[in-house]
Amino acid sequence: MPLVTIRIARRATPTTAEQKAKLIAGVTDVVQSVLDKRRESVTVIIDEVDPDNWGEGGEPVTQRRAKQQRP
């Protein structure tokens, strides 16, 4: 049973249920095609991470985004 976990950052504009459904379907298609697995056996988990809980370049993402939005 393939298990695929996708982590995405929460944003000011949330990822919609429709977008998540398309992501799940697309990833399932790829796993089915590449690994020759039955669709029913593919599990996809989407984990939305709060930007305060991860960082890039030594800074929390919330701080980096705030700097990028300043004029």
Biopython code that builds the backbone (N, CA, C, O; Angstrom):
import numpy as np
from Bio.PDB.StructureBuilder import StructureBuilder

atoms = [
    (1, "MET", "N", (0.845, -1.179, 0.000)),
    (1, "MET", "CA", (0.000, 0.000, 0.000)),
    (1, "MET", "C", (0.890, 1.241, 0.000)),
    (1, "MET", "O", (1.510, 1.529, 1.023)),
    (2, "PRO", "N", (0.978, 1.975, -1.082)),
    (2, "PRO", "CA", (1.747, 3.216, -1.100)),
    (2, "PRO", "C", (1.083, 4.278, -0.230)),
    (2, "PRO", "O", (-0.134, 4.463, -0.264)),
    (3, "LEU", "N", (1.898, 4.959, 0.539)),
    (3, "LEU", "CA", (1.439, 6.062, 1.370)),
    (3, "LEU", "C", (2.261, 7.285, 1.006)),
    (3, "LEU", "O", (3.481, 7.296, 1.170)),
    (4, "VAL", "N", (1.591, 8.309, 0.514)),
    (4, "VAL", "CA", (2.255, 9.539, 0.091)),
    (4, "VAL", "C", (1.808, 10.663, 1.018)),
    (4, "VAL", "O", (0.613, 10.907, 1.184)),
    (5, "THR", "N", (2.779, 11.343, 1.620)),
    (5, "THR", "CA", (2.474, 12.486, 2.468)),
    (5, "THR", "C", (2.963, 13.749, 1.779)),
    (5, "THR", "O", (4.114, 13.831, 1.352)),
    (6, "ILE", "N", (2.079, 14.727, 1.676)),
    (6, "ILE", "CA", (2.402, 16.005, 1.056)),
    (6, "ILE", "C", (2.276, 17.084, 2.118)),
    (6, "ILE", "O", (1.233, 17.209, 2.761)),
    (7, "ARG", "N", (3.323, 17.853, 2.302)),
    (7, "ARG", "CA", (3.267, 18.950, 3.256)),
    (7, "ARG", "C", (3.214, 20.260, 2.493)),
    (7, "ARG", "O", (4.031, 20.529, 1.612)),
    (8, "ILE", "N", (2.228, 21.067, 2.858)),
    (8, "ILE", "CA", (2.110, 22.389, 2.261)),
    (8, "ILE", "C", (1.978, 23.408, 3.386)),
    (8, "ILE", "O", (1.490, 23.098, 4.472)),
    (9, "ALA", "N", (2.418, 24.613, 3.108)),
    (9, "ALA", "CA", (2.331, 25.685, 4.102)),
    (9, "ALA", "C", (0.948, 26.310, 4.067)),
    (9, "ALA", "O", (0.366, 26.522, 3.003)),
    (10, "ARG", "N", (0.440, 26.596, 5.242)),
    (10, "ARG", "CA", (-0.801, 27.373, 5.306)),
    (10, "ARG", "C", (-0.483, 28.777, 4.830)),
    (10, "ARG", "O", (0.594, 29.310, 5.096)),
    (11, "ARG", "N", (-1.421, 29.358, 4.134)),
    (11, "ARG", "CA", (-1.246, 30.711, 3.605)),
    (11, "ARG", "C", (-2.431, 31.569, 3.992)),
    (11, "ARG", "O", (-3.442, 31.079, 4.497)),
    (12, "ALA", "N", (-2.288, 32.847, 3.746)),
    (12, "ALA", "CA", (-3.380, 33.777, 4.019)),
    (12, "ALA", "C", (-4.614, 33.377, 3.211)),
    (12, "ALA", "O", (-5.741, 33.454, 3.700)),
    (13, "THR", "N", (-4.386, 32.949, 1.968)),
    (13, "THR", "CA", (-5.467, 32.415, 1.140)),
    (13, "THR", "C", (-5.385, 30.896, 1.236)),
    (13, "THR", "O", (-4.487, 30.294, 0.648)),
    (14, "PRO", "N", (-6.301, 30.265, 1.963)),
    (14, "PRO", "CA", (-6.205, 28.825, 2.192)),
    (14, "PRO", "C", (-6.303, 27.989, 0.921)),
    (14, "PRO", "O", (-6.928, 28.389, -0.061)),
    (15, "THR", "N", (-5.683, 26.841, 0.964)),
    (15, "THR", "CA", (-5.838, 25.867, -0.106)),
    (15, "THR", "C", (-7.259, 25.325, -0.008)),
    (15, "THR", "O", (-7.701, 24.906, 1.063)),
    (16, "THR", "N", (-7.960, 25.336, -1.114)),
    (16, "THR", "CA", (-9.377, 24.936, -1.102)),
    (16, "THR", "C", (-9.525, 23.415, -1.104)),
    (16, "THR", "O", (-8.595, 22.681, -1.437)),
    (17, "ALA", "N", (-10.702, 22.973, -0.730)),
    (17, "ALA", "CA", (-11.014, 21.538, -0.781)),
    (17, "ALA", "C", (-10.906, 21.023, -2.214)),
    (17, "ALA", "O", (-10.467, 19.896, -2.439)),
    (18, "GLU", "N", (-11.303, 21.843, -3.175)),
    (18, "GLU", "CA", (-11.205, 21.447, -4.588)),
    (18, "GLU", "C", (-9.742, 21.259, -4.996)),
    (18, "GLU", "O", (-9.411, 20.282, -5.668)),
    (19, "GLN", "N", (-8.873, 22.176, -4.599)),
    (19, "GLN", "CA", (-7.444, 22.042, -4.911)),
    (19, "GLN", "C", (-6.857, 20.787, -4.274)),
    (19, "GLN", "O", (-6.074, 20.072, -4.898)),
    (20, "LYS", "N", (-7.239, 20.530, -3.036)),
    (20, "LYS", "CA", (-6.740, 19.335, -2.353)),
    (20, "LYS", "C", (-7.229, 18.070, -3.052)),
    (20, "LYS", "O", (-6.472, 17.110, -3.197)),
    (21, "ALA", "N", (-8.475, 18.061, -3.479)),
    (21, "ALA", "CA", (-9.016, 16.903, -4.185)),
    (21, "ALA", "C", (-8.258, 16.661, -5.486)),
    (21, "ALA", "O", (-7.960, 15.515, -5.824)),
    (22, "LYS", "N", (-7.945, 17.725, -6.213)),
    (22, "LYS", "CA", (-7.178, 17.588, -7.456)),
    (22, "LYS", "C", (-5.773, 17.076, -7.176)),
    (22, "LYS", "O", (-5.246, 16.263, -7.935)),
    (23, "LEU", "N", (-5.165, 17.544, -6.096)),
    (23, "LEU", "CA", (-3.830, 17.099, -5.717)),
    (23, "LEU", "C", (-3.843, 15.604, -5.381)),
    (23, "LEU", "O", (-2.973, 14.855, -5.825)),
    (24, "ILE", "N", (-4.822, 15.184, -4.606)),
    (24, "ILE", "CA", (-4.951, 13.768, -4.254)),
    (24, "ILE", "C", (-5.147, 12.917, -5.506)),
    (24, "ILE", "O", (-4.499, 11.881, -5.656)),
    (25, "ALA", "N", (-6.027, 13.341, -6.397)),
    (25, "ALA", "CA", (-6.280, 12.582, -7.635)),
    (25, "ALA", "C", (-5.028, 12.522, -8.506)),
    (25, "ALA", "O", (-4.699, 11.468, -9.051)),
    (26, "GLY", "N", (-4.325, 13.657, -8.640)),
    (26, "GLY", "CA", (-3.134, 13.693, -9.487)),
    (26, "GLY", "C", (-2.010, 12.827, -8.951)),
    (26, "GLY", "O", (-1.358, 12.110, -9.711)),
    (27, "VAL", "N", (-1.781, 12.887, -7.665)),
    (27, "VAL", "CA", (-0.731, 12.065, -7.060)),
    (27, "VAL", "C", (-1.094, 10.586, -7.174)),
    (27, "VAL", "O", (-0.232, 9.751, -7.449)),
    (28, "THR", "N", (-2.347, 10.271, -6.966)),
    (28, "THR", "CA", (-2.801, 8.883, -7.108)),
    (28, "THR", "C", (-2.560, 8.391, -8.532)),
    (28, "THR", "O", (-2.113, 7.261, -8.730)),
    (29, "ASP", "N", (-2.853, 9.227, -9.522)),
    (29, "ASP", "CA", (-2.604, 8.866, -10.926)),
    (29, "ASP", "C", (-1.133, 8.543, -11.163)),
    (29, "ASP", "O", (-0.804, 7.558, -11.824)),
    (30, "VAL", "N", (-0.249, 9.383, -10.619)),
    (30, "VAL", "CA", (1.192, 9.181, -10.815)),
    (30, "VAL", "C", (1.647, 7.881, -10.158)),
    (30, "VAL", "O", (2.386, 7.106, -10.765)),
    (31, "VAL", "N", (1.216, 7.637, -8.932)),
    (31, "VAL", "CA", (1.614, 6.410, -8.237)),
    (31, "VAL", "C", (1.096, 5.188, -8.986)),
    (31, "VAL", "O", (1.806, 4.192, -9.129)),
    (32, "GLN", "N", (-0.128, 5.267, -9.457)),
    (32, "GLN", "CA", (-0.701, 4.153, -10.209)),
    (32, "GLN", "C", (0.110, 3.892, -11.474)),
    (32, "GLN", "O", (0.416, 2.744, -11.796)),
    (33, "SER", "N", (0.455, 4.955, -12.186)),
    (33, "SER", "CA", (1.181, 4.821, -13.447)),
    (33, "SER", "C", (2.629, 4.363, -13.253)),
    (33, "SER", "O", (3.092, 3.442, -13.926)),
    (34, "VAL", "N", (3.324, 5.004, -12.342)),
    (34, "VAL", "CA", (4.754, 4.726, -12.174)),
    (34, "VAL", "C", (5.011, 3.415, -11.435)),
    (34, "VAL", "O", (5.888, 2.642, -11.821)),
    (35, "LEU", "N", (4.243, 3.167, -10.371)),
    (35, "LEU", "CA", (4.475, 1.976, -9.560)),
    (35, "LEU", "C", (3.548, 0.808, -9.894)),
    (35, "LEU", "O", (3.657, -0.269, -9.308)),
    (36, "ASP", "N", (2.635, 1.034, -10.842)),
    (36, "ASP", "CA", (1.686, 0.005, -11.257)),
    (36, "ASP", "C", (0.873, -0.519, -10.072)),
    (36, "ASP", "O", (0.709, -1.726, -9.897)),
    (37, "LYS", "N", (0.370, 0.415, -9.266)),
    (37, "LYS", "CA", (-0.440, 0.066, -8.091)),
    (37, "LYS", "C", (-1.911, 0.335, -8.370)),
    (37, "LYS", "O", (-2.261, 1.192, -9.181)),
    (38, "ARG", "N", (-2.768, -0.415, -7.681)),
    (38, "ARG", "CA", (-4.204, -0.181, -7.809)),
    (38, "ARG", "C", (-4.554, 1.148, -7.136)),
    (38, "ARG", "O", (-4.016, 1.467, -6.076)),
    (39, "ARG", "N", (-5.441, 1.910, -7.739)),
    (39, "ARG", "CA", (-5.858, 3.207, -7.179)),
    (39, "ARG", "C", (-6.363, 3.054, -5.747)),
    (39, "ARG", "O", (-6.113, 3.897, -4.885)),
    (40, "GLU", "N", (-7.077, 1.958, -5.521)),
    (40, "GLU", "CA", (-7.679, 1.737, -4.214)),
    (40, "GLU", "C", (-6.634, 1.536, -3.120)),
    (40, "GLU", "O", (-6.938, 1.683, -1.936)),
    (41, "SER", "N", (-5.413, 1.204, -3.509)),
    (41, "SER", "CA", (-4.378, 0.938, -2.510)),
    (41, "SER", "C", (-3.529, 2.175, -2.192)),
    (41, "SER", "O", (-2.700, 2.139, -1.283)),
    (42, "VAL", "N", (-3.730, 3.250, -2.926)),
    (42, "VAL", "CA", (-2.919, 4.456, -2.743)),
    (42, "VAL", "C", (-3.570, 5.362, -1.689)),
    (42, "VAL", "O", (-4.749, 5.704, -1.782)),
    (43, "THR", "N", (-2.777, 5.736, -0.699)),
    (43, "THR", "CA", (-3.230, 6.661, 0.336)),
    (43, "THR", "C", (-2.429, 7.949, 0.221)),
    (43, "THR", "O", (-1.200, 7.919, 0.149)),
    (44, "VAL", "N", (-3.124, 9.073, 0.205)),
    (44, "VAL", "CA", (-2.475, 10.385, 0.131)),
    (44, "VAL", "C", (-2.909, 11.195, 1.350)),
    (44, "VAL", "O", (-4.100, 11.332, 1.630)),
    (45, "ILE", "N", (-1.929, 11.723, 2.063)),
    (45, "ILE", "CA", (-2.197, 12.564, 3.226)),
    (45, "ILE", "C", (-1.654, 13.956, 2.944)),
    (45, "ILE", "O", (-0.494, 14.110, 2.562)),
    (46, "ILE", "N", (-2.485, 14.959, 3.130)),
    (46, "ILE", "CA", (-2.042, 16.349, 2.984)),
    (46, "ILE", "C", (-1.909, 16.928, 4.383)),
    (46, "ILE", "O", (-2.870, 16.974, 5.150)),
    (47, "ASP", "N", (-0.714, 17.362, 4.693)),
    (47, "ASP", "CA", (-0.410, 17.937, 5.999)),
    (47, "ASP", "C", (-0.152, 19.427, 5.804)),
    (47, "ASP", "O", (0.846, 19.813, 5.194)),
    (48, "GLU", "N", (-1.042, 20.257, 6.317)),
    (48, "GLU", "CA", (-0.859, 21.703, 6.222)),
    (48, "GLU", "C", (-0.091, 22.182, 7.444)),
    (48, "GLU", "O", (-0.526, 21.995, 8.580)),
    (49, "VAL", "N", (1.044, 22.797, 7.198)),
    (49, "VAL", "CA", (1.935, 23.221, 8.266)),
    (49, "VAL", "C", (1.775, 24.720, 8.493)),
    (49, "VAL", "O", (1.816, 25.516, 7.554)),
    (50, "ASP", "N", (1.595, 25.080, 9.738)),
    (50, "ASP", "CA", (1.526, 26.495, 10.092)),
    (50, "ASP", "C", (2.896, 27.125, 9.844)),
    (50, "ASP", "O", (3.902, 26.547, 10.254)),
    (51, "PRO", "N", (2.977, 28.293, 9.184)),
    (51, "PRO", "CA", (4.265, 28.876, 8.845)),
    (51, "PRO", "C", (5.120, 29.253, 10.068)),
    (51, "PRO", "O", (6.324, 29.467, 9.929)),
    (52, "ASP", "N", (4.515, 29.337, 11.252)),
    (52, "ASP", "CA", (5.307, 29.560, 12.465)),
    (52, "ASP", "C", (6.100, 28.315, 12.847)),
    (52, "ASP", "O", (7.030, 28.391, 13.651)),
    (53, "ASN", "N", (5.734, 27.166, 12.272)),
    (53, "ASN", "CA", (6.345, 25.900, 12.656)),
    (53, "ASN", "C", (7.418, 25.404, 11.697)),
    (53, "ASN", "O", (7.846, 24.254, 11.794)),
    (54, "TRP", "N", (7.854, 26.242, 10.783)),
    (54, "TRP", "CA", (8.957, 25.860, 9.914)),
    (54, "TRP", "C", (9.711, 27.103, 9.475)),
    (54, "TRP", "O", (9.192, 28.216, 9.549)),
    (55, "GLY", "N", (10.929, 26.904, 9.023)),
    (55, "GLY", "CA", (11.752, 28.045, 8.646)),
    (55, "GLY", "C", (12.619, 27.772, 7.443)),
    (55, "GLY", "O", (12.813, 26.629, 7.027)),
    (56, "GLU", "N", (13.136, 28.856, 6.895)),
    (56, "GLU", "CA", (14.081, 28.803, 5.775)),
    (56, "GLU", "C", (15.172, 29.822, 6.061)),
    (56, "GLU", "O", (14.891, 30.924, 6.531)),
    (57, "GLY", "N", (16.388, 29.464, 5.784)),
    (57, "GLY", "CA", (17.482, 30.409, 5.958)),
    (57, "GLY", "C", (17.653, 30.882, 7.393)),
    (57, "GLY", "O", (18.128, 31.993, 7.628)),
    (58, "GLY", "N", (17.270, 30.051, 8.352)),
    (58, "GLY", "CA", (17.451, 30.399, 9.752)),
    (58, "GLY", "C", (16.358, 31.272, 10.351)),
    (58, "GLY", "O", (16.482, 31.724, 11.489)),
    (59, "GLU", "N", (15.282, 31.514, 9.594)),
    (59, "GLU", "CA", (14.192, 32.360, 10.086)),
    (59, "GLU", "C", (12.858, 31.640, 9.946)),
    (59, "GLU", "O", (12.663, 30.860, 9.014)),
    (60, "PRO", "N", (11.933, 31.905, 10.879)),
    (60, "PRO", "CA", (10.583, 31.383, 10.681)),
    (60, "PRO", "C", (9.983, 31.959, 9.387)),
    (60, "PRO", "O", (10.230, 33.113, 9.037)),
    (61, "VAL", "N", (9.218, 31.160, 8.707)),
    (61, "VAL", "CA", (8.648, 31.575, 7.429)),
    (61, "VAL", "C", (7.766, 32.817, 7.585)),
    (61, "VAL", "O", (7.713, 33.653, 6.684)),
    (62, "THR", "N", (7.074, 32.941, 8.720)),
    (62, "THR", "CA", (6.233, 34.128, 8.921)),
    (62, "THR", "C", (7.069, 35.396, 8.872)),
    (62, "THR", "O", (6.621, 36.402, 8.323)),
    (63, "GLN", "N", (8.274, 35.373, 9.432)),
    (63, "GLN", "CA", (9.153, 36.545, 9.387)),
    (63, "GLN", "C", (9.651, 36.804, 7.968)),
    (63, "GLN", "O", (9.694, 37.949, 7.518)),
    (64, "ARG", "N", (10.021, 35.752, 7.278)),
    (64, "ARG", "CA", (10.500, 35.918, 5.888)),
    (64, "ARG", "C", (9.410, 36.488, 5.001)),
    (64, "ARG", "O", (9.677, 37.361, 4.175)),
    (65, "ARG", "N", (8.170, 35.998, 5.162)),
    (65, "ARG", "CA", (7.069, 36.515, 4.353)),
    (65, "ARG", "C", (6.793, 37.983, 4.675)),
    (65, "ARG", "O", (6.505, 38.769, 3.773)),
    (66, "ALA", "N", (6.876, 38.351, 5.929)),
    (66, "ALA", "CA", (6.646, 39.739, 6.319)),
    (66, "ALA", "C", (7.682, 40.654, 5.669)),
    (66, "ALA", "O", (7.347, 41.742, 5.200)),
    (67, "LYS", "N", (8.925, 40.216, 5.641)),
    (67, "LYS", "CA", (9.992, 41.021, 5.005)),
    (67, "LYS", "C", (9.751, 41.162, 3.503)),
    (67, "LYS", "O", (9.994, 42.224, 2.929)),
    (68, "GLN", "N", (9.280, 40.108, 2.877)),
    (68, "GLN", "CA", (9.062, 40.131, 1.428)),
    (68, "GLN", "C", (7.890, 41.043, 1.049)),
    (68, "GLN", "O", (7.849, 41.560, -0.068)),
    (69, "GLN", "N", (6.955, 41.240, 1.954)),
    (69, "GLN", "CA", (5.779, 42.048, 1.648)),
    (69, "GLN", "C", (6.021, 43.524, 1.873)),
    (69, "GLN", "O", (5.227, 44.352, 1.427)),
    (70, "ARG", "N", (7.098, 43.871, 2.553)),
    (70, "ARG", "CA", (7.388, 45.293, 2.776)),
    (70, "ARG", "C", (7.854, 45.949, 1.497)),
    (70, "ARG", "O", (8.555, 45.328, 0.698)),
    (71, "PRO", "N", (7.471, 47.209, 1.292)),
    (71, "PRO", "CA", (7.894, 47.911, 0.063)),
    (71, "PRO", "C", (9.355, 48.239, 0.031)),
    (71, "PRO", "O", (9.836, 48.825, -0.939)),
]
sb = StructureBuilder()
sb.init_structure("model")
sb.init_model(0)
sb.init_chain("A")
sb.init_seg("    ")
for serial, (resi, resn, name, xyz) in enumerate(atoms, 1):
    if name == "N":
        sb.init_residue(resn, " ", resi, " ")
    sb.init_atom(name, np.array(xyz, "f"), 0.0, 1.0, " ", f" {name:<3s}", serial, name[0])
structure = sb.get_structure()
